Structures are given as C-alpha cells and as structure tokens.
Amino acid sequence: MTLGLILSSSDFFIVNETDPSSHPATRWSGGVTGSACLNSTLSDPITNANFYSRMFTSTNANECFGGYLVKESVDGGIYSSSLGTSKAYSMRAWLRVYNGYGNQADHCGVGLAFMAQSEDYITHGSDVRFYHLGGYTLQFSGMKQDNSAGDAARPHLYIGTNEVSGTINGSFPPIECSGGTGGSGTKYSLDEWHRVRFDMIPVGGSGVTLNAYTSSAGDVASGQEVWEKVGSTWVNSTDAIYIDPSLQDIGMGFYAWKDGAGDDDDTLYIDQFEILVQDI
C-alpha cells in the first residue's frame, strides 16, 4: 500500500464550520480544528508518534461538531469525490477519550469516516445521530451512531453505515466491535491511547467490505502495529445504505463531536492520522 501523507490542517475541508443550529466547529477550544496537545503532558503518552496530538474540547458544555475531510487538492484527489471501485483504502489513527467524571463517555466521540458527505451539515440538540458524518464510519464513543443505548462509562468501537447525515435506517444498526482493552469484551479504557484501523474494500460494483482493527503492539511506530480484526460488515450494492462511489461531494477523514449534556472537560484526541491506498 502507498501511504498518503496528510500533515497540515490546510489539507482538510471542514464540515460544519458554520452551523445555523448553533453547534459549529468554531466552539472547539482553539478554533475549528481544535488545538495542539503536547503528548508528553498526557498520562500514558505516545512516544512513537508526533510530539503533538490534536485535541478537541469545548469552551463550555455546549454542543460542538466538526468533520475533517481530505481536500481534492491532496495527492491528486484520490481521497475525495468519485472514488470508484478500483482502490482499497485503509485509515489509521490513535484515538483517545477523556472525561473527568469517568461516567459520561456517551456524550462525546471521535471517529473515522469513508464516503462522507461534504455539503453543509446541521446538528440538532443532543441526538448523536446528528453528530457524525453520513457514510461508513468507525466511531469511538460510549454512544452508538443511531442514538441507541451505548455505555455511559466507557468508549466502544462501532461501525456505522448511515447513507445520509442524521438519517438512520433501522434495518442496518451499528455494529459493536470486540477487542476491548486487554483483548476481551467490548469496553475500551478511558484516557488511554488506542491504535485503530478502518478499511474500505470495494468488490467491483457488487458492494463493499468494511473492516475494523485495533493493534495489540502498544506504543510502536506506524507500520509496526500488530493488527487484530475486531469488527466487519458487508454492504451490498442493493442495500439502502450503499453509497455510489462515483458520486461527487463525498470524501474521507475524521470527525469529533460533543453534545450539550456532557461535562465541560469532555475531551477527544486524535494523532498520527493516515490513509493507505492500494489498487485492486
């Protein structure tokens, strides 16, 4: 696979930068792209990544949502618009959720997204369905993408397949991944880094396979992970949730959200975000 280097905030198109529902990304402390966090200041810091991670925390308990999709200008546009079925994609990132009270991991989340819409995006209240991008998503949160009960105390990994932002097809509920901290269960630890991978593999025009992985190798450099599959699903081209890869205004990247019911110190982190691409 070929690594696509994405190193600057200028490489991302920001979804929900302006939000008429008053939940814009501008409410993140530090601005629409959050703020830099020196890894060495965190407990259990990463030593084999960058000195700084990206941190998303709000200035108050109000709602925030931001989607960060790779611009068409990056690497010849292979990450956005009219993706076709000739390439497989693999996104990787370190993800982390912090809550000072230790019991409200269901009021915030961070995730990776394929086939995400890049048009204007509107959030509504504290319903988590409106706090993630439509498309194929891998969410790290105590709450599922369809707003069904998750786990208030601990984040989990969920694969979501909602065609349109804020629109849920009840026949295709989120898939809860395994591989929780320590290699058992579905619960992941708060305030610790987790290396996560999300693959999208088209199978001609018949559908797409989505696979989720975590690494058991600990704090290692990119490329040295020991990947273990923790979740998978198949989206058939005849399914209502299938997204035509030839569409314009679709892309891939990551997102972070916080609803108004959480605490002021709810914080999401992402580091060493990268995309690998392979011809198929």
C-alpha positions as CSV (number, residue, x, y, z in Angstrom):
1,M,0.0,0.0,0.0
2,T,1.1,3.6,-0.6
3,L,1.0,6.0,2.3
4,G,-0.8,9.2,1.7
5,L,0.8,11.9,3.7
6,I,-1.6,14.3,5.3
7,L,0.3,16.7,7.6
8,S,-1.4,20.0,7.7
9,S,-4.8,21.4,8.8
10,S,-4.8,23.1,5.4
11,D,-5.2,19.7,3.8
12,F,-8.7,19.3,5.2
13,F,-12.1,20.6,4.2
14,I,-14.0,21.4,7.4
15,V,-17.6,20.2,7.6
16,N,-19.9,22.2,10.0
17,E,-17.6,25.1,10.3
18,T,-20.7,27.3,10.1
19,D,-23.8,25.9,11.6
20,P,-27.2,27.7,11.8
21,S,-28.2,25.4,14.6
22,S,-25.5,27.0,16.8
23,H,-23.4,23.9,17.2
24,P,-20.4,24.8,14.9
25,A,-16.9,23.6,15.0
26,T,-15.9,27.1,16.0
27,R,-16.9,26.2,19.5
28,W,-13.9,23.9,19.9
29,S,-11.2,25.4,22.1
30,G,-8.5,26.7,19.8
31,G,-10.9,27.1,16.8
32,V,-12.4,24.9,14.1
33,T,-9.5,22.4,14.1
34,G,-9.3,22.1,17.9
35,S,-5.9,22.7,19.5
36,A,-2.5,21.1,19.7
37,C,-1.7,19.0,22.8
38,L,1.8,18.1,23.8
39,N,1.8,14.3,24.1
40,S,4.3,14.3,27.0
41,T,1.8,16.2,29.2
42,L,-0.7,13.3,29.0
43,S,-0.7,10.2,31.1
44,D,0.3,7.1,29.0
45,P,1.8,9.4,26.3
46,I,2.7,8.1,22.8
47,T,6.4,8.2,22.2
48,N,6.4,6.8,18.6
49,A,4.2,9.5,17.0
50,N,4.3,13.2,16.7
51,F,5.2,15.5,19.6
52,Y,1.7,17.0,19.4
53,S,-1.7,15.4,19.0
54,R,-4.9,17.1,18.0
55,M,-7.3,17.8,20.9
56,F,-11.0,18.7,20.8
57,T,-12.6,20.2,23.9
58,S,-15.2,22.9,24.1
59,T,-15.1,26.2,25.9
60,N,-18.2,25.2,27.8
61,A,-20.8,22.5,27.9
62,N,-22.4,23.5,24.6
63,E,-22.5,21.2,21.6
64,C,-19.7,21.1,19.0
65,F,-19.3,19.1,15.9
66,G,-16.5,19.1,13.2
67,G,-15.8,16.8,10.3
68,Y,-12.4,16.9,8.7
69,L,-12.3,15.5,5.1
70,V,-9.2,15.4,2.9
71,K,-9.3,18.1,0.2
72,E,-9.4,17.2,-3.5
73,S,-6.1,19.0,-3.9
74,V,-4.2,16.3,-1.8
75,D,-2.4,13.6,-3.7
76,G,-4.4,14.2,-6.9
77,G,-7.8,13.9,-5.3
78,I,-7.7,10.1,-4.6
79,Y,-9.4,10.6,-1.2
80,S,-12.4,12.5,-2.3
81,S,-15.2,12.7,-5.0
82,S,-15.9,10.0,-7.4
83,L,-13.8,7.4,-5.7
84,G,-14.7,4.5,-8.0
85,T,-14.2,0.8,-7.1
86,S,-10.6,0.3,-8.2
87,K,-8.9,1.2,-4.9
88,A,-9.0,-0.1,-1.4
89,Y,-8.4,2.4,1.5
90,S,-7.2,2.0,5.0
91,M,-7.3,4.7,7.6
92,R,-5.3,4.5,10.8
93,A,-5.2,6.8,13.9
94,W,-4.5,6.9,17.6
95,L,-7.8,7.7,19.3
96,R,-8.5,8.8,22.9
97,V,-11.5,9.9,25.0
98,Y,-11.2,11.7,28.4
99,N,-14.0,12.5,30.8
100,G,-13.1,14.0,34.2
101,Y,-16.1,12.3,35.9
102,G,-15.4,8.9,34.4
103,N,-19.0,8.2,33.6
104,Q,-20.1,10.2,30.6
105,A,-18.3,8.7,27.6
106,D,-21.7,8.6,25.8
107,H,-21.7,12.4,25.4
108,C,-18.7,12.8,23.1
109,G,-16.9,10.8,20.4
110,V,-14.3,10.7,17.7
111,G,-14.3,8.6,14.6
112,L,-13.1,7.8,11.1
113,A,-15.3,8.2,8.0
114,F,-15.5,6.9,4.4
115,M,-18.0,8.1,1.8
116,A,-18.8,11.1,4.0
117,Q,-20.8,13.9,2.6
118,S,-19.1,17.2,2.4
119,E,-22.1,19.5,1.9
120,D,-23.4,21.8,4.6
121,Y,-24.2,19.9,7.8
122,I,-26.7,20.7,10.5
123,T,-26.8,19.3,14.0
124,H,-29.8,19.1,16.2
125,G,-29.9,19.0,20.0
126,S,-28.2,16.2,21.8
127,D,-29.2,13.4,19.4
128,V,-26.0,11.7,18.5
129,R,-27.4,10.8,15.0
130,F,-26.6,14.4,14.1
131,Y,-23.1,14.4,15.4
132,H,-21.4,12.2,12.9
133,L,-21.0,12.2,9.2
134,G,-23.2,10.2,6.9
135,G,-21.4,7.4,5.2
136,Y,-19.4,4.5,6.6
137,T,-18.0,5.4,10.0
138,L,-16.0,3.8,12.8
139,Q,-16.9,5.7,16.0
140,F,-15.0,5.6,19.3
141,S,-17.6,6.7,21.9
142,G,-19.9,5.4,24.6
143,M,-22.8,6.1,22.3
144,K,-23.8,4.4,19.0
145,Q,-24.3,6.4,15.9
146,D,-28.0,5.7,15.9
147,N,-28.5,7.2,19.4
148,S,-29.4,3.8,20.8
149,A,-28.0,2.9,24.2
150,G,-24.3,2.5,24.5
151,D,-22.2,2.6,27.6
152,A,-22.1,5.8,29.7
153,A,-18.9,4.9,31.4
154,R,-16.6,3.5,28.7
155,P,-16.0,4.1,25.0
156,H,-16.6,1.3,22.5
157,L,-15.9,1.0,18.8
158,Y,-18.9,1.0,16.5
159,I,-19.2,0.5,12.7
160,G,-22.0,2.7,11.3
161,T,-23.4,2.6,7.8
162,N,-25.8,5.5,7.5
163,E,-26.2,6.8,4.0
164,V,-27.1,10.4,5.0
165,S,-26.0,12.5,7.9
166,G,-28.7,12.4,10.6
167,T,-30.8,9.8,8.8
168,I,-30.9,6.3,10.3
169,N,-32.1,3.1,8.6
170,G,-33.3,0.9,11.4
171,S,-32.6,-2.3,9.3
172,F,-28.9,-1.6,9.4
173,P,-28.0,-0.8,13.1
174,P,-24.4,0.0,14.2
175,I,-22.1,-3.0,14.7
176,E,-20.4,-3.2,18.0
177,C,-16.7,-4.2,17.8
178,S,-14.9,-6.5,20.1
179,G,-11.2,-6.2,21.2
180,G,-11.7,-4.0,24.3
181,T,-8.8,-3.1,26.5
182,G,-6.9,-6.2,27.5
183,G,-8.2,-8.1,24.5
184,S,-11.6,-9.1,25.9
185,G,-15.1,-7.6,25.8
186,T,-16.2,-4.5,24.0
187,K,-15.2,-1.8,26.6
188,Y,-12.2,0.3,26.0
189,S,-10.3,2.3,28.6
190,L,-10.8,6.0,29.1
191,D,-7.9,8.4,29.0
192,E,-5.6,6.0,27.2
193,W,-4.5,5.9,23.6
194,H,-5.9,3.1,21.3
195,R,-4.4,2.5,17.8
196,V,-7.4,1.9,15.4
197,R,-7.6,1.0,11.8
198,F,-10.7,1.2,9.4
199,D,-10.6,-0.4,5.9
200,M,-12.9,0.0,3.0
201,I,-12.6,-2.6,0.3
202,P,-14.9,-2.4,-2.8
203,V,-15.7,-5.7,-4.5
204,G,-16.4,-4.5,-8.0
205,G,-19.8,-3.0,-8.3
206,S,-21.4,-5.6,-6.0
207,G,-20.7,-3.9,-2.7
208,V,-18.1,-3.0,-0.2
209,T,-16.4,-4.7,2.8
210,L,-15.7,-2.7,5.9
211,N,-13.2,-4.0,8.5
212,A,-12.2,-2.6,11.9
213,Y,-8.9,-3.4,13.6
214,T,-7.0,-2.5,16.8
215,S,-3.3,-3.0,17.4
216,S,-2.0,-5.1,20.3
217,A,1.6,-3.9,19.8
218,G,1.3,-0.9,22.1
219,D,3.3,2.2,21.5
220,V,5.1,1.4,18.3
221,A,5.9,3.4,15.1
222,S,3.5,3.4,12.2
223,G,3.9,0.1,10.2
224,Q,4.9,-1.9,13.3
225,E,1.4,-2.5,14.5
226,V,0.0,-6.0,15.3
227,W,-3.5,-5.7,13.8
228,E,-6.3,-7.7,15.1
229,K,-9.7,-7.6,13.4
230,V,-12.4,-6.6,15.9
231,G,-15.4,-5.9,13.6
232,S,-16.6,-6.4,10.0
233,T,-19.6,-5.9,7.8
234,W,-20.6,-6.2,4.2
235,V,-22.7,-3.5,2.4
236,N,-24.4,-4.9,-0.7
237,S,-24.9,-2.6,-3.6
238,T,-28.7,-3.3,-3.4
239,D,-28.8,-2.2,0.2
240,A,-30.5,1.1,1.0
241,I,-27.3,2.2,2.8
242,Y,-25.0,1.6,-0.1
243,I,-23.3,4.7,-1.3
244,D,-22.4,5.0,-5.0
245,P,-18.6,5.7,-5.1
246,S,-19.0,7.6,-8.3
247,L,-20.9,10.4,-6.6
248,Q,-19.4,13.8,-6.2
249,D,-19.0,15.6,-2.8
250,I,-18.0,12.5,-0.9
251,G,-14.8,12.1,0.9
252,M,-12.9,10.5,3.9
253,G,-11.3,11.7,7.0
254,F,-12.2,12.0,10.7
255,Y,-14.7,13.8,12.9
256,A,-15.2,14.8,16.6
257,W,-18.4,15.7,18.5
258,K,-19.6,16.7,21.9
259,D,-23.3,17.1,22.9
260,G,-24.7,19.6,25.4
261,A,-25.4,17.0,28.1
262,G,-21.7,16.2,28.8
263,D,-19.2,17.9,31.0
264,D,-17.0,20.9,30.3
265,D,-13.9,18.8,30.4
266,D,-15.0,16.1,27.8
267,T,-12.0,15.9,25.5
268,L,-11.3,13.9,22.3
269,Y,-7.9,13.3,20.9
270,I,-6.5,12.0,17.6
271,D,-2.9,11.5,16.5
272,Q,-1.0,10.0,13.6
273,F,-4.0,10.0,11.2
274,E,-3.0,8.5,7.9
275,I,-4.5,6.8,4.9
276,L,-3.1,4.0,2.9
277,V,-4.3,3.2,-0.7
278,Q,-4.0,0.1,-2.8
279,D,-5.0,-0.6,-6.4
280,I,-7.4,-3.6,-6.6
